[in-house]
């Protein structure tokens, strides 16, 4: 009986009960306070679900919407849309995944940085900011244009083949890369044990840093440069029992735990979007483009403006 009581006590105290896979919406749905008339009923239902079953649910594919995405999306449109090109946004960290006891040669951060940068540029102002020209698949684009040109020549009438419109060229190249991935920047945790019953929590924090710069195509001068960073949090909790019961003749041993790791890919995307947002404000401050009324002041998150000052009562001057 004493052993059974210890196991029940640990089940009630431990927040990280063993998860069960499920694809049923009614099992995966979080219990909401508004679904119950009284707070006591809500707490009872929450405890029952936590003790009885804790499900890991199969998520459906969905568009990614992060806080930085919303900031970019709500940005006022530009008076004139700059034409920019992205040739690459590479991983320059040289970091590899580190897993205990395993020689893992996979990279620690995503290799799709260019796609994230293009998405951030096209997200700005709901697509009202940058005109991004294709450079990642330029060979495929040129080959396809050649097929069109050849077909028009082969089937041209007396008036000759219809000319193909020229490719749009960029006035600025947006370049950069993922320049840092620092692990275990901050670590910690806490735990306690009493009479063979223990519970602990621990966490680690990593940091990913990206750099984005704008380069003039006409002169090759670097006009804009921004760096942004994003923390990556990992934490876990566990509980255990190690105790002799029944007059110290029976050993009860029980362990339970779960961990949560923030997505490195999401963190990189967030940092890229934050860098693009600051690049837009920096370009506005230095006179390369103009943001219409309604944008953030001060432009920089540290409370400063790079190129101009707020005059009078109009915060958008």
Beta strands, then each sheet from edge to edge (+ up, - down):
strand 1: 19-22
strand 2: 54-57
strand 3: 83-85
strand 4: 90-91
strand 5: 131-133
strand 6: 172-194
strand 7: 197-216
strand 8: 222-245
strand 9: 250-261
sheet 1: 1+ 2+
sheet 2: 4+ 6+ 3+ 5+
sheet 3: 4+ 6+ 7- 8+ 9-
end
